[in-house]
Amino acid sequence: MNLSFLSAITEVFFDILLTYSRCKRLTGYVAKKEMLKFPLLRDWMKNLYCLFLDRENAKEGLKTILTAIDYVKQGISICIFPEGTRNKGEELSMLPFKDGALKIATKTGCPVIPISMNNTSEIFENHFPKIRKTHVILEYGKPIDYKSLDREDQKHFGAYCQNIIQETIKKNAALL
């Protein structure tokens, strides 16, 4: 196994594990299609209603979003990491949100629950290849109803949600 794939597997695994263990409802995830290469991880993720996104193919990406919309209509929550990839830089900074990440909420009318995570890089990334027990702060914010926002915030919905998460990450950094 290539070490960069191991790193990618562990990052996805811990992000999903950290959030899934705290979800009270049936929850699926959107993950990159490269995770399909790993049989045990793939099978586990499929059992969690994971959808595998082809980031290179817009048509396939749209199909994934449409499937997620169907899941939401069936009562399954969907968790998306809207930066689209791991931010390998400063932990308190975020990459811009991908435009398609919030389409599920705008098309279904479901609320968005912002999730912030602090100190997750201490589990694995900061001392690769070792996995370490560490203190992680995971905070679920108040639901955001797209339809109740003013036009300007609706127009920049991704940035609106990102600002809320960013403020929470900065606030929680002081607790570490």
Contact map, one row per residue, 1 for C-alpha under 8 A:
11101100000000000000000000000000000000000000000000000000000000000000000000000000000000000000000000000000000000000000000000000000000000000000000000000000000000000000000000000000
11111100000000000000000000000000000000000000000000000000000000000000000000000000000000000000000000000000000000000000000000000000000000000000000000000000000000000000000000000000
11111110000000000000000000000000000000000000000000000000000000000000000000000000000000000000000000000000000000000000000000000000000000000000000000000000000000000000000000000000
01111111000000000000000000000000000000000000000000000000000000000000000000000000000000000000000000000000000000000000000000000000000000000000000000000000000000000000000000000000
11111111100000000000000000000000000000000000000000000000000000000000000000000000000000000000000000000000000000000000000000000000000000000000000000000000000000000000000000000000
11111111110000000000000000000000000000000000000000000000000000000000000000000000000000000000000000000000000000000000000000000000000000000000000000000000000000000000000000000000
00111111111000000000000000000000000000000000000000000000000000000000000000000000000000000000000000000000000000000000000000001001000000000000000000000000000000000000000000000000
00011111111100000000000000000000000000000000000000000000000000000000000000000000000000000000000000000000000000000000000000000000000000000000000000000000000000000000000000000000
00001111111110000000000000000000001000000000000000000000000000000000000000000000000000000000000000000000000000000000000000000000000000000000000000000000000000000000000000000000
00000111111111000000000000000000000000000000000000000000000000000000000000000000000000000000000000000000000000000000000000010000000000000000000000000000000000000000000000000000
00000011111111100000000000000000000000000000000000000000000000000000000000000000000001000000000000000000000000000000000000011000000000000000000000000000000000000000000000000000
00000001111111110000000000000010000000000000000000000000000000000000000000000000000000000000000000000000000000000000000000000000000000000000000000000000000000000000000000000000
00000000111111111000000000000000000000000000000000000000000000000000000000000000000000000000000000000000000000000000000000000000000000000000000000000000000000000000000000000000
00000000011111111100000000000000000000000000000000000000000000000000000000000000000000000000000000000000000000000000000000000000000000000000000000000000000000000000000000000000
00000000001111111110000000000000000000000000000000000000000000000000000000000000000000000000000000000000000000000000000100000000000000000000000000000000000000000000000000000000
00000000000111111111000000001000000000000000000000000000000000000000000000000000000000000000000000000000000000000000000000000000000000000000000000000000000000000000000000000000
00000000000011111111100000000000000000000000000000000000000000000000000000000000000000000000000000000000000000000000000000000000000000000000000000000000000000000000000000000000
00000000000001111111110000000000000000000000000000000000000000000000000000000000000000000000000000000000000000000000000000000000000000000100000000000000000000000000000000000000
00000000000000111111111000000000000000000000000000000000000000000000000000000000000000000000000000000000000000000000000000000000000000000100000000000000000000000000000000000000
00000000000000011111111000100000000000000000000000000000000000000000000000000000000000000000000000000000000000000000000000000000000000000000000000000000000000000000000000000000
00000000000000001111111000000000000000000000000000000000000000000000000000000000000000000000000000000000000000000000000000000000000000000000000000000000000000000000000000000000
00000000000000000111111100000000000000000000000000000000000000000000000000000000000000000000000000000000000000000000000000000000000000000000000000000000000000000000000000000000
00000000000000000011111111100000000000000000000000000000000000000000000000000000000000000000000000000000000000000000000000000000000000000000000000000000000000000000000000000000
00000000000000000000011111000000000000000000000000000000000000000000000000000000000000000000000000000000000000000000000000000000000000000000000000000000000000000000000000000000
00000000000000000000001111100000000000000000000000000000000000000000000000011000000000000000000000000000000000000000000000000000000000000000000000000000000000000000000000000000
00000000000000000000001111110000000000000000000000000000000000000000000000111000000000000000000000000000000000000000000000000000000000000000000000000000000000000000000000000000
00000000000000000001001011111000000000000000000110000000000000000000000000011110000000000000000000000000000000000000000000000000000000000000000000000000000000000000000000000000
00000000000000000000000001111100000000000000000111100000000000000000000000011110000000000000000000000000000000000000000000000000000000000000000000000000000000000000000000000000
00000000000000010000000000111110000000000000000111100000000000000000000000000111000000000000000000000000000000000000000000000000000000000000000000000000000000000000000000000000
00000000000000000000000000011111000000000000000001111000000000000000000000000111100000000000000000000000000000000000000000000000000000000000000000000000000000000000000000000000
00000000000100000000000000001111101000000000000001111000000000000000000000000001000000000000000000000000000000000000000000000000000000000000000000000000000000000000000000000000
00000000000000000000000000000111111000000000000000011110000000000000000000000000000000000000000000000000000000000000000000000000000000000000000000000000000000000000000000000000
00000000000000000000000000000011111100000000000000011110000000000000000000000000000000000000000000000000000000000000000000000000000000000000000000000000000000000000000000000000
00000000000000000000000000000001111110000000000000010000000000000000000000000000000000000000000000000000000000000000000000000000000000000000000000000000000000000000000000000000
00000000100000000000000000000011111111001100000000010000000000000000000000000000000000000000000000000000000000000000000000000000000000000000000000000000000000000000000000000000
00000000000000000000000000000000111111101100000000010000000000000000000000000000000000000000000000000000000000000000000000000000000000000000000000000000000000000000000000000000
00000000000000000000000000000000011111100100000000000000000000000000000000000000000000000000000000000000000000000000000000000000000000000000000000000000000000000000000000000000
00000000000000000000000000000000001111111100000000000000000000000000000000000000000000000000000000000000000000000000000000000000000000000000000000000000000000000000000000000000
00000000000000000000000000000000000111111110000000000000000000000000000000000000000000000000000000000000000000000000000000000000000000000000000000000000000000000000000000000000
00000000000000000000000000000000000001111111000000000000000000000000000000000000000000000000000000000000000000000000000000000000000000000000000000000000000000000000000000000000
00000000000000000000000000000000001101111111100000000000000000000000000000000000000000000000000000000000000000000000000000000000000000000000000000000000000000000000000000000000
00000000000000000000000000000000001111111111110000000000000000000000000000000000000000000000000000000000000000000000000000000000000000000000000000000000000000000000000000000000
00000000000000000000000000000000000000111111111000000000000000000000000000000000000000000000000000000000000000000000000000000000000000000000000000000000000000000000000000000000
00000000000000000000000000000000000000011111111100000000000000000000000000000000000000000000000000000000000000000000000000000000000000000000000000000000000000000000000000000000
00000000000000000000000000000000000000001111111111000000000000000000000000000000000000000000000000000000000000000000000000000000000000000000000000000000000000000000000000000000
00000000000000000000000000000000000000000111111111100000000000000000000000000000000000000000000000000000000000000000000000000000000000000000000000000000000000000000000000000000
00000000000000000000000000000000000000000011111111000000000000000000000000000000000000000000000000000000000000000000000000000000000000000000000000000000000000000000000000000000
00000000000000000000000000111000000000000001111111000000000000000000000000000000000000000000000000000000000000000000000000000000000000000000000000000000000000000000000000000000
00000000000000000000000000111000000000000000111111100000000000000000000000000000000000000000000000000000000000000000000000000000000000000000000000000000000000000000000000000000
00000000000000000000000000011110000000000000111111110000000000000000000000000000000000000000000000000000000000000000000000000000000000000000000000000000000000000000000000000000
00000000000000000000000000011110000000000000010011111000000000010011000000000000000000000000000000000000000000000000000000000000000000000000000000000000000000000000000000000000
00000000000000000000000000000111111100000000000001111100000000010000000000000000000000000000000000000000000000000000000000000000000000000000000000000000000000000000000000000000
00000000000000000000000000000111100000000000000000111110000110010000000000000000000000000000000000000000000000000000000000000000000000000000000000000000000000000000000000000000
00000000000000000000000000000001100000000000000000011111110110000000000000000000000000000000000000000000000000000000000000000000000000000000000000000000000000000000000000000000
00000000000000000000000000000001100000000000000000001111110010000000000000000000000000000000000000000000000000000000000000000000000000000000000000000000000000000000000000000000
00000000000000000000000000000000000000000000000000000111110000000000000000000000000000000000000000000000000000000000000000000000000000000000000000000000000000000000000000000000
00000000000000000000000000000000000000000000000000000111111110000000000000000000000000000000000000000000000000000000000000000000000000000000000000000000000000000000000000000000
00000000000000000000000000000000000000000000000000000111111111000000000000000000000000000000000000000000000000000000000000000000000000000000000000000000000000000000000000000000
00000000000000000000000000000000000000000000000000000000111111100000000000000000000000000000000000000000000000000000000000000000000000000000000000000000000000000000000000000000
00000000000000000000000000000000000000000000000000001100111111110000000000000000000000000000000000000000000000000000000000000000000000000000000000000000000000000000000000000000
00000000000000000000000000000000000000000000000000001110111111111000000000000000000000000000000000000000000000000000000000000000000000000000000000000000000000000000000000000000
00000000000000000000000000000000000000000000000000000000011111111100000000000000000000000000000000000000000000000000000000000000000000000000000000000000000000000000000000000000
00000000000000000000000000000000000000000000000000000000001111111110000000000000000000000000000000000000000000000000000000000000000000000000000000000000000000000000000000000000
00000000000000000000000000000000000000000000000000111000000111111111000000000000000000000000000000000000000000000000000000000000000000000000000000000000000000000000000000000000
00000000000000000000000000000000000000000000000000000000000011111111100000000000000000000000000000010011000000000000000000000000000000000000000000000000000000000000000000000000
00000000000000000000000000000000000000000000000000000000000001111111110000000000000000000000000000000001000000000000000000000000000000000000000000000000000000000000000000000000
00000000000000000000000000000000000000000000000000100000000000111111111000000000000000000000000000000000000000000000000000000000000000000000000000000000000000000000000000000000
00000000000000000000000000000000000000000000000000100000000000011111111100000100000000000000000000000001000000000000000000000000000000000000000000000000000000000000000000000000
00000000000000000000000000000000000000000000000000000000000000001111111110000000000000000000000000000001001100000000000000000000000000000000000000000000000000000000000000000000
00000000000000000000000000000000000000000000000000000000000000000111111111000000000000000000000000000000000000000000000000000000000000000000000000000000000000000000000000000000
00000000000000000000000000000000000000000000000000000000000000000011111111111100000000000000000000000000000000000000000000000000000000000000000000000000000000000000000000000000
00000000000000000000000000000000000000000000000000000000000000000001111111111100000000000000000000000001000101000000000000000000000000000000000000000000000000000000000000000000
00000000000000000000000000000000000000000000000000000000000000000000111111110000000000000000000000000000000100000000000000000000000000000000000000000000000000000000000000000000
00000000000000000000000000000000000000000000000000000000000000000000011111110000000000000000000000000000000000000000000000000000000000000000000000000000000000000000000000000000
00000000000000000000000001000000000000000000000000000000000000000000001111111000000000000000000000000000000000000000000000000000000000000000000000000000000000000000000000000000
00000000000000000000000011110000000000000000000000000000000000000000001111111100000000000000000000000000000000000000000000000000000000000000000000000000000000000000000000000000
00000000000000000000000011110000000000000000000000000000000000000000001100111110000000000000000000000000000000000000000000000000000000000000000000000000000000000000000000000000
00000000000000000000000000111100000000000000000000000000000000000001001100011111000000000000000000000000000000000000000000000000000000000000000000000000000000000000000000000000
00000000000000000000000000111100000000000000000000000000000000000000000000001111100000000000000000000000000000000000000000000000000000000000000000000000000000000000000000000000
00000000000000000000000000001110000000000000000000000000000000000000000000000111110000000000000000001000000000000000000000000000000000000000000000000000000000000000000000000000
00000000000000000000000000000100000000000000000000000000000000000000000000000011111110000000000000001000000000000000000000000000000000000000000000000000000000000000000000000000
00000000000000000000000000000000000000000000000000000000000000000000000000000001111100000000000011001100000000000000000000000000000000000000000000000000000000000000000000000000
00000000000000000000000000000000000000000000000000000000000000000000000000000000111111100000011111000000000000000000000000000000000000000000000000000000000000000000000000000000
00000000000000000000000000000000000000000000000000000000000000000000000000000000111111000000000011000000000000000000000000000000000000000000000000000000000000000000000000000000
00000000000000000000000000000000000000000000000000000000000000000000000000000000101111100000000000000000000000000000000000000000000000000000000000000000000000000000000000000000
00000000001000000000000000000000000000000000000000000000000000000000000000000000001111110000000000000000000000000000000000000000000000000000000000000000000000000000000000000000
00000000000000000000000000000000000000000000000000000000000000000000000000000000001011111110111000000000000000000000000000000000000000000000000000000000000000000000000000000000
00000000000000000000000000000000000000000000000000000000000000000000000000000000000001111110000000000000000000000000000000000000000000000000000000000000000000000000000000000000
00000000000000000000000000000000000000000000000000000000000000000000000000000000000000111110100000000000000000000000000000000000000000000000000000000000000000000000000000000000
00000000000000000000000000000000000000000000000000000000000000000000000000000000000000111111100000000000000000000000000000000000000000000000000000000000000000000000000000000000
00000000000000000000000000000000000000000000000000000000000000000000000000000000000000111111110000000000000000000000011010000000000000000000000000000000000000000000000000000000
00000000000000000000000000000000000000000000000000000000000000000000000000000000000000000111110000000000000000000000010000000000000000000000000000000000000000000000010011001000
00000000000000000000000000000000000000000000000000000000000000000000000000000000000000101111111000000000000000000000000000000000000000000000000000000000000000000000010000000000
00000000000000000000000000000000000000000000000000000000000000000000000000000000001000100011111100000000000000000000000000000000000000000000000000000000000000000000010000000000
00000000000000000000000000000000000000000000000000000000000000000000000000000000001000100000111110000000000000000000000000000000000000000000000000000000000000000000000000000000
00000000000000000000000000000000000000000000000000000000000000000000000000000000001000000000011111000000000000000000000000000000000000000000000000000000000000100100000000000000
00000000000000000000000000000000000000000000000000000000000000000000000000000000011100000000001111101000000000000000000000000000000000000000000000000000000001100100000000000000
00000000000000000000000000000000000000000000000000000000000000000000000000000000011100000000000111111000000000000000000000000000000000000000000000000000000001000000000000000000
00000000000000000000000000000000000000000000000000000000000000000000000000000000000000000000000011111110000000000000000000000000000000000000000000000000000001000000000000000000
00000000000000000000000000000000000000000000000000000000000000001000000000000000000000000000000001111111000000000000000000000000000000000000000000000000000000000000000000000000
00000000000000000000000000000000000000000000000000000000000000000000000000000001110000000000000011111111000000000000000000000000000000000000000000000000000000000000000000000000
00000000000000000000000000000000000000000000000000000000000000000000000000000000010000000000000000111111110000000000000000000000000000000000000000000000000011000000000000000000
00000000000000000000000000000000000000000000000000000000000000001000000000000000000000000000000000111111111000000000000000000000000000000000000000000000000000000000000000000000
00000000000000000000000000000000000000000000000000000000000000001101100100000000000000000000000000011111111101000000000000000000000000000000000000000000000000000000000000000000
00000000000000000000000000000000000000000000000000000000000000000000000000000000000000000000000000000111111111110000000000000000000000000000000001000000000000000000000000000000
00000000000000000000000000000000000000000000000000000000000000000000000000000000000000000000000000000111111111000000000000000000000000000000000001000000000000000000000000000000
00000000000000000000000000000000000000000000000000000000000000000000100000000000000000000000000000000011111110000000000000000000000000000000000000000000000000000000000000000000
00000000000000000000000000000000000000000000000000000000000000000000100110000000000000000000000000000001111111000000000000000000000000000000000000000000000000000000000000000000
00000000000000000000000000000000000000000000000000000000000000000000000000000000000000000000000000000000111111100000000000000000000000000000000011100000000000000000000000000000
00000000000000000000000000000000000000000000000000000000000000000000000100000000000000000000000000000001110111110000000000000000000000000000000010000000000000000000000000000000
00000000000000000000000000000000000000000000000000000000000000000000000000000000000000000000000000000000100011111000000000000000000000000000001111000000000000000000000000000000
00000000000000000000000000000000000000000000000000000000000000000000000000000000000000000000000000000000100001111100000000000000000000000000001111000000000000000000000000000000
00000000000000000000000000000000000000000000000000000000000000000000000000000000000000000000000000000000000000111110000000000000000000000001111100000000000000000000000000000000
00000000000000000000000000000000000000000000000000000000000000000000000000000000000000000000000000000000000000011111000000000000000000000001111100000000000000001001100000000000
00000000000000000000000000000000000000000000000000000000000000000000000000000000000000000000000000000000000000001111100000000000000000000111100000000000000000000000100000000000
00000000000000000000000000000000000000000000000000000000000000000000000000000000000000000000000000000000000000000111110000000000000000001111100000000000000000000000110110000000
00000000000000000000000000000000000000000000000000000000000000000000000000000000000000000000000000000000000000000011111100000000000000011110000000000000000000000000000010000000
00000000000000000000000000000000000000000000000000000000000000000000000000000000000000000011000000000000000000000001111100000000000000011100000000000000000000000000000010011000
00000000000000000000000000000000000000000000000000000000000000000000000000000000000000000010000000000000000000000000111111100000000000111000000000000000000000000000000000000001
00000000000000100000000000000000000000000000000000000000000000000000000000000000000000000000000000000000000000000000111111110000000000010000000000000000000000000000000000000000
00000000000000000000000000000000000000000000000000000000000000000000000000000000000000000010000000000000000000000000001111111100000000000000000000000000000000000000000000000000
00000000000000000000000000000000000000000000000000000000000000000000000000000000000000000000000000000000000000000000001111111110000101000000000000000000000000000000000000000000
00000000000000000000000000000000000000000000000000000000000000000000000000000000000000000000000000000000000000000000001111111100001111000000000000000000000000000000000000000000
00000000011000000000000000000000000000000000000000000000000000000000000000000000000000000000000000000000000000000000000111111111111100000000000000000000000000000000000000000000
00000010001000000000000000000000000000000000000000000000000000000000000000000000000000000000000000000000000000000000000011111111100000000000000000000000000000000000000000000000
00000000000000000000000000000000000000000000000000000000000000000000000000000000000000000000000000000000000000000000000011111111000000000000000000000000000000000000000000000000
00000000000000000000000000000000000000000000000000000000000000000000000000000000000000000000000000000000000000000000000001011111111000000000000000000000000000000000000000000000
00000010000000000000000000000000000000000000000000000000000000000000000000000000000000000000000000000000000000000000000000011111111000000000000000000000000000000000000000000000
00000000000000000000000000000000000000000000000000000000000000000000000000000000000000000000000000000000000000000000000000011011111000000000000000000000000000000000000000000000
00000000000000000000000000000000000000000000000000000000000000000000000000000000000000000000000000000000000000000000000000010011111100000000000000000000000000000000000000000000
00000000000000000000000000000000000000000000000000000000000000000000000000000000000000000000000000000000000000000000000000110011111110000000000000000000000000000000000000000000
00000000000000000000000000000000000000000000000000000000000000000000000000000000000000000000000000000000000000000000000001110000011111000000000000000000000000000000000000000000
00000000000000000000000000000000000000000000000000000000000000000000000000000000000000000000000000000000000000000000000000100000001111100000000000000000000000000000000000000000
00000000000000000000000000000000000000000000000000000000000000000000000000000000000000000000000000000000000000000000000001100000000111110000000000000000000000000000000000000000
00000000000000000000000000000000000000000000000000000000000000000000000000000000000000000000000000000000000000000000001000000000000011111000000000000000000000000000000000000001
00000000000000000000000000000000000000000000000000000000000000000000000000000000000000000000000000000000000000000000111100000000000001111100000000000000000000000000000000000000
00000000000000000000000000000000000000000000000000000000000000000000000000000000000000000000000000000000000000000001111000000000000000111110000000000000000000000000000000010000
00000000000000000110000000000000000000000000000000000000000000000000000000000000000000000000000000000000000000000011110000000000000000011111000000000000000000000000000000000000
00000000000000000000000000000000000000000000000000000000000000000000000000000000000000000000000000000000000000000011100000000000000000001111100000000000000000000000000100000000
00000000000000000000000000000000000000000000000000000000000000000000000000000000000000000000000000000000000000001111000000000000000000000111110000000000000000000000000000000000
00000000000000000000000000000000000000000000000000000000000000000000000000000000000000000000000000000000000000001111000000000000000000000011111000000000000000000000000000000000
00000000000000000000000000000000000000000000000000000000000000000000000000000000000000000000000000000000000000001100000000000000000000000001111100000000000000000000000000000000
00000000000000000000000000000000000000000000000000000000000000000000000000000000000000000000000000000000000000111100000000000000000000000000111110000000000000000000000000000000
00000000000000000000000000000000000000000000000000000000000000000000000000000000000000000000000000000000000000111100000000000000000000000000011111000000000000000000000000000000
00000000000000000000000000000000000000000000000000000000000000000000000000000000000000000000000000000000000011110000000000000000000000000000001111111000000000000000000000000000
00000000000000000000000000000000000000000000000000000000000000000000000000000000000000000000000000000000110010110000000000000000000000000000000111111000010010000000000000000000
00000000000000000000000000000000000000000000000000000000000000000000000000000000000000000000000000000000000010000000000000000000000000000000000011111000010000000000000000000000
00000000000000000000000000000000000000000000000000000000000000000000000000000000000000000000000000000000000000000000000000000000000000000000000011111100000000000000000000000000
00000000000000000000000000000000000000000000000000000000000000000000000000000000000000000000000000000000000000000000000000000000000000000000000011111111110000000000000000000000
00000000000000000000000000000000000000000000000000000000000000000000000000000000000000000000000000000000000000000000000000000000000000000000000000011111110000000000000000000000
00000000000000000000000000000000000000000000000000000000000000000000000000000000000000000000000000000000000000000000000000000000000000000000000000001111111000000000000000000000
00000000000000000000000000000000000000000000000000000000000000000000000000000000000000000000000000000000000000000000000000000000000000000000000000001111111100000000000000000000
00000000000000000000000000000000000000000000000000000000000000000000000000000000000000000000000000000000000000000000000000000000000000000000000000001111111110010000000000000000
00000000000000000000000000000000000000000000000000000000000000000000000000000000000000000000000000000000000000000000000000000000000000000000000001101111111110000000000000000000
00000000000000000000000000000000000000000000000000000000000000000000000000000000000000000000000000000000000000000000000000000000000000000000000000000011111110000000000000000000
00000000000000000000000000000000000000000000000000000000000000000000000000000000000000000000000000000000000000000000000000000000000000000000000000000001111111110000000000000000
00000000000000000000000000000000000000000000000000000000000000000000000000000000000000000000000000000100000000000000000000000000000000000000000001000000111111111000000000000000
00000000000000000000000000000000000000000000000000000000000000000000000000000000000000000000000011100100000000000000000000000000000000000000000000000000000111111100000000000000
00000000000000000000000000000000000000000000000000000000000000000000000000000000000000000000000110000000000000000000000000000000000000000000000000000000000111111110000000000000
00000000000000000000000000000000000000000000000000000000000000000000000000000000000000000000000000000000000000000000000000000000000000000000000000000000100111111111000000000000
00000000000000000000000000000000000000000000000000000000000000000000000000000000000000000000000000000000000000000100000000000000000000000000000000000000000011111111100000000000
00000000000000000000000000000000000000000000000000000000000000000000000000000000000000000000000110000000000000000000000000000000000000000000000000000000000001111111110000000000
00000000000000000000000000000000000000000000000000000000000000000000000000000000000000000000000000000000000000000000000000000000000000000000000000000000000000111111111000000000
00000000000000000000000000000000000000000000000000000000000000000000000000000000000000000000000000000000000000000100000000000000000000000000000000000000000000011111111100000000
00000000000000000000000000000000000000000000000000000000000000000000000000000000000000000000000000000000000000000111000000000000000000000000000000000000000000001111111110000000
00000000000000000000000000000000000000000000000000000000000000000000000000000000000000000001110000000000000000000001000000000000000000000000000000000000000000000111111111000000
00000000000000000000000000000000000000000000000000000000000000000000000000000000000000000000000000000000000000000000000000000000000000000000000000000000000000000011111111100000
00000000000000000000000000000000000000000000000000000000000000000000000000000000000000000000000000000000000000000001000000000000000000000010000000000000000000000001111111110000
00000000000000000000000000000000000000000000000000000000000000000000000000000000000000000001000000000000000000000001110000000000000000000000000000000000000000000000111111111000
00000000000000000000000000000000000000000000000000000000000000000000000000000000000000000001000000000000000000000000000000000000000000000000000000000000000000000000011111111100
00000000000000000000000000000000000000000000000000000000000000000000000000000000000000000000000000000000000000000000000000000000000000000000000000000000000000000000001111111110
00000000000000000000000000000000000000000000000000000000000000000000000000000000000000000000000000000000000000000000010000000000000000001000000000000000000000000000000111111111
00000000000000000000000000000000000000000000000000000000000000000000000000000000000000000001000000000000000000000000010000000000000000000000000000000000000000000000000011111111
00000000000000000000000000000000000000000000000000000000000000000000000000000000000000000000000000000000000000000000000000000000000000000000000000000000000000000000000001111111
00000000000000000000000000000000000000000000000000000000000000000000000000000000000000000000000000000000000000000000000000000000000000000000000000000000000000000000000000111111
00000000000000000000000000000000000000000000000000000000000000000000000000000000000000000000000000000000000000000000001000000000000000100000000000000000000000000000000000011111
